[in-house]
Amino acid sequence: MAGTNRVHQPPKVLISEKVSADGLALLGGLAVDERKGLSPEELLAIIPDYDALIVRSETKVTESLLKAGTKLKVVARAGVGVDNVDVEVATGLGILVVNSPSGNIGAAAEHTIALLLAVARNIPDGCSSLKAGKWERSRLVGVEIKGKTLGIIGLGKVGMTVARLAIGLGMQVEAFDPYASPQIALDVRIVPSLAELLQVSDFLTIHTPLIASTKGMISLGELKSMKKGARILNVARGGMIDELALLETLESGHIAGAGIDVFTSEPPKSDSSAAKLISHPCVVATPHLGASTVEAQENVSLDVCQQVLSILHGDLPRSAVNAPLILPEEYKTLQPFVRLVEKMGSLYTQHYSTPQHHGHSIFPPQQLPEPTTTFDLIYEGHLATLTNTKPLFAALIKGLTSPISSQAGTNVTIVNAEMIARERGIVVTEQHSRSPSTLPYSSLVTLRARPQPGSRSSSRRRLPIAPSTAAPAAGPPSPTTTTATTIVTASAPSASTEPSAFPLLPPPEQVISGYVSSSQIFISRLDRFAASFVPEGNLLICHNYDEPGKIGVVGGLLGSEGVNINWMSVAPVSEGVEGMETGEGNQSKAIVGREKEALMILGVDREVGREVTGRMVGEGGVVSVSVVAL
């Protein structure tokens, strides 16, 4: 198989801004390049070589950069805000965007309180005046904050921490947040509208992300609706306050002061609205220091580096901005099942979806089920109690598409799995079985293919999964498409052949089940057969009659071709499914003759070609062979 003898190269990580030494130490097993101060053009030129990119707030992760990063799996923002990352484009490309939502909460909240006190008591102005040799006590009279009302826009983690600190200083705290829970914000009054919050606030602070709906949310009208002499703070993101409108209300005296840590352009360009705001005497300005503490820098570095390491090792994301939140206990349960379901999807595509040439007396064409794009994914046992199974859905889509789609296209991840499924016409119904469990293991996953509506079972074709995500493709894949599957079957018998020599067999049911035991994944059912094998490496799946000597014949053929058998598993027809109804009558009635079917699954040390599988069918008496690489 191509690439088997190549030396494994560790994933490459590009770090374009400062990360702590302890964070870097976590990435010791990866190929890490620290390249600070790169221009956009330099970054664009080198990004195709990297699997991960770690940034802070200065690096702009644009659409062109993301599209150039053809190997990128994750962009990690060492901090909270991700407005310097084009998250929508990253989502479409299947690139995870992660941040560190809790690493600098305390630092940002404390800086907000520091600016609040500095603005209230004229501390920076007093410091400058004294250093200039002046003693201006009467000019620098401030206001107390005790008993004043602090209005908070956005009662998330930072906003809630600010609220607690302000309450400790004796302030009355009111907040506007459509999704805030009164049960959590016990000492905070939640107001129903921004307009009401503006009217009651002596101090106003903003703690929301910069998105389309929050950009410019505090403009001239909002500022003029506030109390005369009110003060405003922003330690979140530049652009949420209209800087020119704030300048106007500061000049008029309607707003008494402002504490600003973030600006529309950073660093501010000369003669820009940000530069004018910074130079105003009633403004206390800091150069985006909200997260600039030793502790916060260490926390966010450790957090994002750990996440990058986990994602590059195939684990689920913990703080993905463009993927659903996964609780720690769910994460621990899902992790091995993600690998299992991806392997099940890949096994389905490789085992069922390549055109087959069956002998009519063995598999009559009218009975052959078509490969399908409609599936049931059934969870039983403990897995059925979980509410978030999106990672399993994503793993299935990745497994179904990866063996048959061009690998030069989009990555399939938890981020874009639903979009790719829609584009390729794949429909998956997830079912949580609440029936009392009699399983010998804690959870079972079953993938069951549904017949194509209105299709004729005699037709055979590939899954309509396109080599690119643009649209479903008709007909065979393009020359760039690769698949690891080869299926060879016995040729049709002549007209004179006795029917008893080729008994009529029921068609494959296209069902795969699997479970996890001690973090090891197993396939427990394939078609009608009760199996027990690990879905990894190069596999030969031989459909044959359970007769003496079959194993020896197959082993001898493979040995003569220099193919080593690592392990073998024989899967008989399961007693639990042998007589199962399939909607077209009892399929067990189709079995004629005394022979019993079985699957022989062989784990081999390399890919086996069509010539060898042809000999297995022709000389070894095997009904059919599929070659699967997992």
C-alpha positions as CSV (number, residue, x, y, z in Angstrom):
1,M,0.0,0.0,0.0
2,A,1.3,3.5,-0.9
3,G,3.1,5.2,1.9
4,T,3.5,2.2,4.2
5,N,7.2,2.4,4.3
6,R,7.5,6.2,4.6
7,V,8.9,7.6,7.9
8,H,6.1,9.1,10.0
9,Q,6.4,12.8,10.1
10,P,4.9,14.5,13.2
11,P,2.3,17.2,12.6
12,K,3.6,20.7,12.1
13,V,2.5,23.6,14.2
14,L,3.1,27.3,13.4
15,I,3.1,29.8,16.2
16,S,2.9,33.4,14.9
17,E,2.7,35.2,18.3
18,K,4.1,34.7,21.8
19,V,3.3,31.5,23.7
20,S,4.6,30.6,27.1
21,A,7.5,28.2,27.6
22,D,5.3,25.8,29.5
23,G,2.8,25.8,26.6
24,L,5.5,25.1,24.1
25,A,6.7,22.2,26.3
26,L,3.3,20.5,25.9
27,L,3.9,20.4,22.1
28,G,7.3,18.6,22.5
29,G,6.2,15.7,20.3
30,L,5.2,17.9,17.4
31,A,7.3,19.8,14.8
32,V,6.9,23.4,16.2
33,D,8.0,26.6,14.4
34,E,7.9,29.9,16.2
35,R,7.8,32.6,13.5
36,K,6.8,35.9,15.2
37,G,6.4,39.1,13.2
38,L,5.5,37.6,9.9
39,S,3.9,39.8,7.2
40,P,0.6,38.6,5.8
41,E,2.4,37.7,2.5
42,E,5.1,35.6,4.4
43,L,2.4,33.8,6.4
44,L,0.4,33.0,3.3
45,A,3.5,31.6,1.6
46,I,4.4,29.1,4.4
47,I,1.0,28.1,5.8
48,P,0.4,25.2,3.3
49,D,3.1,23.2,5.3
50,Y,1.3,23.3,8.6
51,D,-1.4,21.3,10.4
52,A,-2.1,23.8,13.1
53,L,-1.8,27.6,13.6
54,I,-1.6,29.3,17.0
55,V,-2.2,33.0,17.2
56,R,-3.2,35.7,19.6
57,S,-5.0,38.9,18.5
58,E,-2.6,40.5,16.0
59,T,-2.5,37.8,13.3
60,K,-5.3,38.1,10.9
61,V,-6.5,34.6,9.9
62,T,-8.3,35.6,6.6
63,E,-10.2,33.6,4.0
64,S,-7.2,33.5,1.7
65,L,-4.9,32.3,4.5
66,L,-7.3,29.5,5.5
67,K,-7.8,28.4,1.9
68,A,-4.0,28.3,1.4
69,G,-3.6,26.1,4.5
70,T,-4.6,22.9,2.8
71,K,-3.3,20.8,5.7
72,L,-4.8,22.9,8.5
73,K,-6.9,21.0,11.0
74,V,-7.1,23.7,13.8
75,V,-6.6,27.4,14.3
76,A,-6.0,28.1,18.0
77,R,-6.6,31.6,19.4
78,A,-4.7,32.1,22.7
79,G,-7.4,34.2,24.3
80,V,-11.2,34.6,24.1
81,G,-12.1,36.8,21.1
82,V,-11.8,35.3,17.6
83,D,-12.8,38.3,15.5
84,N,-9.3,38.1,13.9
85,V,-10.3,34.7,12.5
86,D,-12.7,34.1,9.6
87,V,-14.7,31.5,11.5
88,E,-17.3,31.1,8.7
89,V,-14.7,30.2,6.1
90,A,-12.9,27.9,8.6
91,T,-16.1,26.1,9.2
92,G,-16.8,25.5,5.5
93,L,-13.3,24.1,5.2
94,G,-13.6,21.8,8.2
95,I,-11.0,23.6,10.2
96,L,-11.6,23.7,13.9
97,V,-11.3,27.1,15.6
98,V,-10.6,26.9,19.3
99,N,-10.0,29.5,21.9
100,S,-9.3,29.7,25.6
101,P,-12.6,31.0,27.1
102,S,-11.6,30.8,30.7
103,G,-7.8,31.5,30.8
104,N,-8.0,35.3,31.1
105,I,-11.4,35.8,32.7
106,G,-10.0,37.1,35.9
107,A,-7.5,39.3,34.2
108,A,-10.1,41.0,32.0
109,A,-12.5,41.5,34.8
110,E,-9.9,43.0,37.1
111,H,-8.7,45.3,34.3
112,T,-12.3,46.5,33.9
113,I,-12.5,47.4,37.6
114,A,-9.1,49.0,37.4
115,L,-10.3,51.3,34.5
116,L,-13.5,52.0,36.3
117,L,-11.7,53.2,39.4
118,A,-9.1,55.1,37.3
119,V,-11.8,57.0,35.4
120,A,-13.9,57.7,38.6
121,R,-10.9,59.1,40.6
122,N,-8.9,60.7,37.7
123,I,-5.9,58.6,38.7
124,P,-3.8,58.8,35.4
125,D,-4.4,62.6,35.2
126,G,-3.4,63.0,38.8
127,C,-0.2,60.9,38.3
128,S,0.8,63.0,35.2
129,S,0.0,66.3,37.0
130,L,2.1,65.4,40.0
131,K,5.0,64.2,37.9
132,A,4.9,67.5,36.1
133,G,5.4,69.3,39.4
134,K,1.8,70.4,39.9
135,W,-0.5,70.0,42.9
136,E,-4.1,70.2,41.5
137,R,-6.3,68.6,44.1
138,S,-9.3,70.8,43.4
139,R,-9.2,70.1,39.6
140,L,-9.0,66.3,40.1
141,V,-12.0,65.8,42.4
142,G,-13.6,62.4,41.4
143,V,-16.7,60.4,42.3
144,E,-17.2,57.4,44.6
145,I,-18.5,54.2,43.1
146,K,-20.2,52.9,46.2
147,G,-24.0,53.1,45.7
148,K,-23.6,53.8,41.9
149,T,-25.2,51.7,39.3
150,L,-22.9,49.6,37.0
151,G,-24.6,48.5,33.8
152,I,-23.2,45.4,32.1
153,I,-23.9,44.5,28.5
154,G,-23.3,40.7,28.3
155,L,-23.4,38.6,31.4
156,G,-21.1,35.9,30.4
157,K,-18.1,34.6,32.4
158,V,-16.2,37.9,32.3
159,G,-19.4,40.0,32.7
160,M,-20.4,37.9,35.7
161,T,-17.0,38.2,37.3
162,V,-17.1,42.0,36.9
163,A,-20.5,42.0,38.5
164,R,-19.2,40.1,41.6
165,L,-16.3,42.4,42.0
166,A,-18.4,45.5,41.6
167,I,-21.0,44.2,44.1
168,G,-18.1,43.7,46.5
169,L,-17.2,47.3,46.1
170,G,-20.8,48.3,47.0
171,M,-22.2,49.0,43.6
172,Q,-25.7,48.2,42.3
173,V,-25.4,46.0,39.2
174,E,-27.9,45.7,36.4
175,A,-27.3,43.8,33.2
176,F,-28.8,43.3,29.7
177,D,-28.3,39.8,28.3
178,P,-31.2,38.0,26.5
179,Y,-29.8,34.6,27.6
180,A,-28.8,35.4,31.1
181,S,-30.2,33.2,33.8
182,P,-31.7,35.0,36.8
183,Q,-30.9,31.9,38.9
184,I,-27.2,32.3,38.3
185,A,-27.1,36.1,38.5
186,L,-28.7,36.2,41.9
187,D,-27.5,39.7,43.0
188,V,-27.8,41.2,39.5
189,R,-31.0,42.8,38.1
190,I,-31.6,41.6,34.6
191,V,-33.3,44.4,32.5
192,P,-35.3,43.5,29.4
193,S,-33.7,46.0,27.0
194,L,-30.5,47.8,26.2
195,A,-32.4,51.1,26.2
196,E,-33.5,50.6,29.8
197,L,-30.0,49.7,30.9
198,L,-28.5,52.8,29.4
199,Q,-30.9,55.1,31.2
200,V,-30.1,53.8,34.7
201,S,-26.3,53.3,34.4
202,D,-23.8,55.6,36.1
203,F,-21.0,53.4,34.7
204,L,-21.5,51.2,31.6
205,T,-19.2,48.3,30.6
206,I,-19.4,46.0,27.6
207,H,-18.6,42.3,27.6
208,T,-19.9,40.8,24.4
209,P,-18.1,39.4,21.3
210,L,-17.7,41.6,18.2
211,I,-20.2,40.3,15.7
212,A,-22.5,42.0,13.1
213,S,-25.2,42.7,15.7
214,T,-22.8,44.2,18.2
215,K,-20.6,46.3,15.9
216,G,-21.4,50.0,16.6
217,M,-24.1,49.0,19.1
218,I,-23.2,52.1,21.2
219,S,-23.5,55.0,18.9
220,L,-24.5,58.7,19.3
221,G,-28.2,58.0,20.1
222,E,-27.3,55.4,22.8
223,L,-24.7,57.7,24.4
224,K,-27.1,60.6,24.5
225,S,-29.8,58.5,26.1
226,M,-27.4,57.9,29.1
227,K,-27.4,60.0,32.3
228,K,-25.4,63.2,32.0
229,G,-22.1,62.6,33.7
230,A,-22.1,58.8,33.0
231,R,-18.9,57.0,32.3
232,I,-18.2,54.1,29.9
233,L,-15.8,51.3,29.8
234,N,-14.7,48.8,27.1
235,V,-12.3,45.9,27.7
236,A,-13.9,43.6,25.2
237,R,-13.5,44.4,21.5
238,G,-12.9,47.6,19.6
239,G,-15.7,48.6,17.2
240,M,-18.7,48.1,19.6
241,I,-18.6,51.8,20.6
242,D,-18.7,54.4,17.8
243,E,-15.4,56.2,18.6
244,L,-16.4,59.5,16.8
245,A,-19.8,59.5,18.7
246,L,-18.0,58.9,22.0
247,L,-15.6,61.8,21.2
248,E,-18.6,64.1,20.5
249,T,-20.3,63.3,23.8
250,L,-17.0,63.7,25.7
251,E,-16.5,67.1,24.1
252,S,-20.0,68.2,25.0
253,G,-19.6,66.9,28.6
254,H,-22.6,64.6,28.4
255,I,-20.3,61.6,29.0
256,A,-17.9,62.5,31.8
257,G,-15.2,59.9,31.1
258,A,-14.2,56.7,29.4
259,G,-11.9,53.8,30.1
260,I,-10.9,52.1,26.8
261,D,-8.6,49.2,26.4
262,V,-9.6,48.2,22.8
263,F,-9.9,50.1,19.6
264,T,-11.1,49.9,16.0
265,S,-7.5,49.8,14.8
266,E,-4.7,48.3,16.8
267,P,-2.2,49.9,17.1
268,P,-4.2,53.1,16.3
269,K,-3.2,54.8,13.1
270,S,-2.3,58.5,13.3
271,D,-5.3,60.9,12.9
272,S,-7.7,57.9,13.2
273,S,-10.8,58.1,15.4
274,A,-9.0,55.7,17.9
275,A,-5.9,58.0,18.1
276,K,-8.2,61.1,18.7
277,L,-10.0,59.2,21.4
278,I,-6.8,58.2,23.1
279,S,-5.5,61.8,23.2
280,H,-8.7,63.1,24.8
281,P,-8.1,64.3,28.4
282,C,-11.2,62.5,29.7
283,V,-10.2,59.1,28.4
284,V,-8.1,56.6,30.3
285,A,-6.6,54.4,27.6
286,T,-4.5,51.2,27.8
287,P,-3.0,49.3,24.8
288,H,-5.2,46.1,25.0
289,L,-4.0,45.0,28.4
290,G,-7.1,43.1,29.4
291,A,-5.4,39.7,29.3
292,S,-1.9,41.0,29.9
293,T,-1.0,39.4,33.2
294,V,1.6,36.8,33.9
295,E,-1.1,34.3,35.1
296,A,-3.4,34.9,32.1
297,Q,-0.7,34.5,29.5
298,E,0.3,31.3,31.1
299,N,-3.2,30.0,31.4
300,V,-4.2,30.7,27.8
301,S,-1.0,29.3,26.4
302,L,-1.3,26.1,28.3
303,D,-5.0,25.8,27.4
304,V,-4.7,26.2,23.6
305,C,-1.5,24.2,23.3
306,Q,-3.2,21.3,25.1
307,Q,-6.2,21.6,22.8
308,V,-4.0,21.6,19.7
309,L,-2.1,18.6,20.9
310,S,-5.4,16.7,21.6
311,I,-6.9,17.6,18.2
312,L,-3.8,16.6,16.2
313,H,-3.9,13.3,18.0
314,G,-7.5,12.8,16.9
315,D,-9.3,13.7,20.1
316,L,-12.5,15.7,20.3
317,P,-12.2,19.5,20.8
318,R,-12.9,21.0,24.3
319,S,-13.5,24.7,23.5
320,A,-14.2,24.8,19.8
321,V,-15.8,28.1,18.6
322,N,-17.4,26.4,15.6
323,A,-18.4,23.1,17.1
324,P,-20.9,22.1,19.8
325,L,-19.9,22.1,23.4
326,I,-18.9,18.7,24.7
327,L,-19.2,18.1,28.4
328,P,-16.1,16.4,30.0
329,E,-18.0,13.2,31.0
330,E,-19.6,13.0,27.5
331,Y,-16.2,13.6,25.9
332,K,-14.7,10.7,27.8
333,T,-17.5,8.3,26.7
334,L,-17.5,9.4,23.1
335,Q,-13.8,9.4,22.4
336,P,-13.4,5.7,21.5
337,F,-16.8,5.5,19.8
338,V,-15.7,8.3,17.4
339,R,-12.9,6.0,16.1
340,L,-15.3,3.1,16.0
341,V,-18.0,4.9,14.0
342,E,-15.5,6.4,11.5
343,K,-14.2,2.9,10.9
344,M,-17.7,1.5,10.5
345,G,-18.4,4.2,7.8
346,S,-15.2,3.4,6.0
347,L,-15.9,-0.3,6.2
348,Y,-19.4,0.2,4.7
349,T,-18.1,2.2,1.8
350,Q,-15.2,-0.2,1.0
351,H,-17.1,-3.4,1.6
352,Y,-20.4,-2.5,-0.1
353,S,-20.0,0.3,-2.5
354,T,-17.7,-0.9,-5.2
355,P,-19.3,-2.6,-8.3
356,Q,-19.4,-6.3,-7.9
357,H,-19.8,-9.1,-10.6
358,H,-21.7,-11.8,-8.9
359,G,-22.6,-15.2,-10.3
360,H,-26.3,-15.3,-10.9
361,S,-26.8,-18.7,-9.3
362,I,-25.1,-17.3,-6.1
363,F,-26.5,-13.8,-5.8
364,P,-29.3,-13.3,-8.3
365,P,-29.2,-9.7,-9.5
366,Q,-32.8,-9.0,-8.6
367,Q,-31.9,-9.7,-5.0
368,L,-28.8,-7.5,-4.7
369,P,-29.4,-4.4,-2.5
370,E,-28.0,-1.1,-3.9
371,P,-25.4,0.9,-2.0
372,T,-27.3,3.7,-0.4
373,T,-26.9,7.2,1.0
374,T,-29.6,6.8,3.6
375,F,-28.7,5.3,7.0
376,D,-29.9,4.6,10.5
377,L,-27.2,5.1,13.2
378,I,-28.6,3.3,16.3
379,Y,-27.2,3.8,19.8
380,E,-27.9,1.2,22.5
381,G,-26.9,1.1,26.2
382,H,-25.2,4.0,27.9
383,L,-24.5,5.7,24.6
384,A,-28.2,6.1,24.1
385,T,-28.4,8.3,27.2
386,L,-26.1,11.0,25.8
387,T,-27.7,14.1,24.4
388,N,-24.8,15.2,22.2
389,T,-23.8,12.6,19.6
390,K,-22.8,15.1,16.9
391,P,-19.2,13.9,17.0
392,L,-20.4,10.4,16.1
393,F,-22.5,11.8,13.2
394,A,-19.4,13.6,12.0
395,A,-17.3,10.5,12.3
396,L,-19.7,8.5,10.2
397,I,-19.8,11.1,7.4
398,K,-16.0,11.2,7.4
399,G,-15.8,7.4,7.3
400,L,-18.3,7.1,4.5
401,T,-16.7,9.7,2.3
402,S,-13.0,9.4,2.9
403,P,-12.4,6.1,1.0
404,I,-14.1,7.3,-2.2
405,S,-13.5,11.0,-2.2
406,S,-10.5,13.0,-3.3
407,Q,-8.2,13.6,-0.3
408,A,-7.1,17.0,-1.8
409,G,-10.5,18.5,-0.9
410,T,-12.1,19.6,2.3
411,N,-11.5,17.9,5.7
412,V,-14.6,16.3,7.2
413,T,-14.8,17.3,10.8
414,I,-17.4,17.9,13.5
415,V,-17.4,21.5,12.2
416,N,-18.7,20.9,8.7
417,A,-20.1,17.3,8.7
418,E,-23.7,18.4,8.3
419,M,-22.9,20.7,5.4
420,I,-21.0,17.9,3.6
421,A,-23.7,15.4,4.2
422,R,-26.3,17.8,2.6
423,E,-24.0,18.5,-0.4
424,R,-23.5,14.8,-1.0
425,G,-27.1,13.7,-0.4
426,I,-26.3,11.6,2.7
427,V,-29.1,11.2,5.1
428,V,-28.5,9.8,8.6
429,T,-31.2,9.2,11.2
430,E,-29.8,8.9,14.7
431,Q,-31.8,6.6,16.9
432,H,-31.4,6.3,20.7
433,S,-32.7,2.9,21.8
434,R,-34.3,3.2,25.3
435,S,-35.1,-0.6,25.5
436,P,-33.8,-2.4,28.5
437,S,-30.2,-3.4,27.7
438,T,-29.2,-7.1,27.6
439,L,-25.8,-6.3,26.1
440,P,-22.7,-7.9,27.4
441,Y,-21.0,-4.5,27.0
442,S,-22.0,-1.0,28.0
443,S,-22.9,0.4,24.6
444,L,-23.5,-0.8,21.0
445,V,-23.6,1.2,17.8
446,T,-25.3,-0.2,14.7
447,L,-25.1,1.2,11.2
448,R,-28.0,0.1,9.0
449,A,-28.3,1.1,5.4
450,R,-31.8,1.8,4.0
451,P,-32.7,0.8,0.4
452,Q,-32.8,3.6,-2.1
453,P,-36.5,4.7,-2.5
454,G,-37.9,3.4,-5.8
455,S,-34.7,1.8,-6.9
456,R,-34.3,-1.5,-8.7
457,S,-32.3,-4.0,-6.7
458,S,-30.7,-5.3,-9.9
459,S,-28.7,-2.1,-10.5
460,R,-25.2,-1.8,-9.1
461,R,-23.4,1.5,-8.7
462,R,-21.1,3.5,-6.6
463,L,-22.3,5.6,-3.7
464,P,-23.1,9.1,-5.2
465,I,-20.4,10.7,-3.2
466,A,-18.6,13.4,-5.1
467,P,-14.8,13.8,-5.1
468,S,-15.4,17.4,-4.1
469,T,-17.9,19.1,-1.9
470,A,-19.4,21.1,-4.7
471,A,-22.2,18.8,-5.6
472,P,-23.1,15.1,-5.8
473,A,-21.5,13.4,-8.8
474,A,-23.1,11.0,-11.2
475,G,-21.3,8.0,-12.6
476,P,-17.9,6.6,-11.7
477,P,-15.4,8.8,-9.8
478,S,-12.9,10.9,-11.6
479,P,-9.3,9.6,-12.2
480,T,-8.2,11.4,-9.1
481,T,-10.6,9.5,-6.9
482,T,-9.0,6.6,-5.0
483,T,-10.6,3.6,-3.2
484,A,-8.9,0.8,-1.2
485,T,-11.6,-1.7,-2.1
486,T,-11.5,-4.6,-4.6
487,I,-14.2,-7.2,-4.7
488,V,-13.9,-10.3,-6.8
489,T,-16.7,-12.9,-7.0
490,A,-17.2,-16.3,-8.5
491,S,-18.2,-16.4,-12.1
492,A,-21.7,-17.5,-13.2
493,P,-22.1,-21.2,-13.7
494,S,-23.0,-22.5,-17.1
495,A,-26.5,-23.5,-18.0
496,S,-25.7,-27.2,-17.4
497,T,-24.5,-26.6,-13.8
498,E,-26.7,-28.3,-11.2
499,P,-28.6,-25.8,-9.0
500,S,-27.5,-27.6,-5.9
501,A,-23.9,-26.8,-6.5
502,F,-24.6,-23.1,-6.2
503,P,-27.3,-22.7,-3.6
504,L,-29.4,-19.6,-3.5
505,L,-28.2,-17.2,-0.8
506,P,-29.9,-14.2,0.8
507,P,-28.3,-10.9,-0.3
508,P,-26.1,-8.9,2.1
509,E,-28.2,-6.9,4.7
510,Q,-25.8,-4.0,4.8
511,V,-25.7,-3.8,8.6
512,I,-22.6,-3.2,10.7
513,S,-22.5,-3.2,14.5
514,G,-19.6,-2.4,16.9
515,Y,-18.7,-1.9,20.5
516,V,-15.8,-0.7,22.7
517,S,-14.1,-2.7,25.4
518,S,-11.3,-1.2,27.5
519,S,-10.9,1.6,24.8
520,Q,-10.4,-1.1,22.1
521,I,-12.9,-1.0,19.2
522,F,-14.5,-4.1,17.8
523,I,-16.9,-5.0,15.0
524,S,-19.5,-7.5,16.3
525,R,-21.7,-7.9,13.2
526,L,-21.2,-7.6,9.5
527,D,-24.2,-8.5,7.3
528,R,-25.9,-11.5,8.8
529,F,-22.7,-12.7,10.5
530,A,-21.7,-12.6,14.1
531,A,-18.2,-11.2,14.0
532,S,-15.5,-10.2,16.5
533,F,-12.6,-8.3,15.0
534,V,-10.7,-5.0,15.3
535,P,-11.3,-2.8,12.3
536,E,-7.7,-1.7,11.7
537,G,-5.1,-2.3,9.0
538,N,-5.5,-4.3,5.8
539,L,-8.4,-6.7,5.9
540,L,-9.6,-9.5,3.6
541,I,-13.3,-10.3,4.1
542,C,-14.0,-13.6,2.5
543,H,-17.6,-14.8,2.0
544,N,-17.5,-18.6,1.8
545,Y,-19.2,-21.8,2.9
546,D,-18.2,-23.1,6.3
547,E,-16.4,-26.3,5.1
548,P,-13.2,-28.1,6.3
549,G,-10.1,-27.0,4.5
550,K,-11.2,-23.5,3.4
551,I,-8.8,-21.8,5.8
552,G,-5.8,-23.9,4.7
553,V,-6.5,-23.2,1.0
554,V,-6.8,-19.5,1.5
555,G,-3.7,-19.4,3.7
556,G,-1.7,-21.3,1.2
557,L,-2.7,-19.0,-1.7
558,L,-1.7,-15.9,0.4
559,G,1.5,-17.5,1.5
560,S,2.5,-18.3,-2.1
561,E,2.1,-14.6,-2.8
562,G,4.2,-13.5,0.2
563,V,1.3,-12.1,2.1
564,N,1.5,-12.7,5.9
565,I,-1.7,-13.3,7.9
566,N,-1.5,-11.4,11.2
567,W,-4.7,-12.7,12.5
568,M,-7.9,-14.4,11.5
569,S,-11.5,-14.4,12.6
570,V,-14.4,-16.7,11.4
571,A,-17.9,-15.2,11.5
572,P,-20.8,-17.6,11.3
573,V,-24.4,-16.6,10.5
574,S,-25.7,-15.2,13.7
575,E,-28.6,-17.1,15.3
576,G,-30.1,-13.8,16.2
577,V,-30.3,-12.5,12.6
578,E,-30.5,-15.7,10.4
579,G,-34.2,-15.6,10.1
580,M,-34.7,-11.8,10.3
581,E,-37.4,-10.2,8.3
582,T,-36.2,-7.5,5.9
583,G,-39.5,-6.2,4.5
584,E,-39.5,-8.6,1.5
585,G,-40.4,-11.8,3.3
586,N,-38.2,-14.1,5.4
587,Q,-34.9,-14.1,3.7
588,S,-33.8,-17.3,5.3
589,K,-36.2,-19.1,3.0
590,A,-33.9,-18.2,0.1
591,I,-31.2,-20.6,1.5
592,V,-31.1,-23.8,-0.5
593,G,-28.8,-26.7,0.1
594,R,-26.9,-28.0,3.1
595,E,-23.9,-25.6,3.0
596,K,-23.7,-22.9,5.7
597,E,-22.4,-19.5,5.1
598,A,-19.6,-17.8,7.0
599,L,-17.2,-14.9,6.7
600,M,-13.5,-15.3,7.1
601,I,-11.9,-12.0,8.1
602,L,-8.1,-11.9,7.7
603,G,-5.8,-9.2,8.9
604,V,-2.8,-9.1,6.5
605,D,0.4,-7.2,6.4
606,R,-0.1,-5.5,3.0
607,E,-2.8,-4.7,0.4
608,V,-3.8,-7.7,-1.7
609,G,-4.2,-7.2,-5.4
610,R,-7.0,-8.4,-7.8
611,E,-4.9,-11.3,-9.1
612,V,-4.6,-12.8,-5.7
613,T,-8.2,-12.3,-4.8
614,G,-9.2,-13.8,-8.2
615,R,-7.3,-16.9,-7.4
616,M,-9.0,-17.1,-4.0
617,V,-12.3,-17.1,-5.7
618,G,-11.3,-19.4,-8.6
619,E,-9.1,-21.9,-6.9
620,G,-10.0,-21.5,-3.2
621,G,-13.7,-21.9,-3.6
622,V,-14.5,-18.6,-1.9
623,V,-17.8,-16.9,-3.0
624,S,-16.5,-13.3,-2.8
625,V,-13.6,-11.4,-1.4
626,S,-13.4,-7.7,-0.5
627,V,-10.2,-5.9,0.3
628,V,-10.5,-3.2,2.9
629,A,-7.9,-0.8,4.2
630,L,-8.8,0.8,7.6
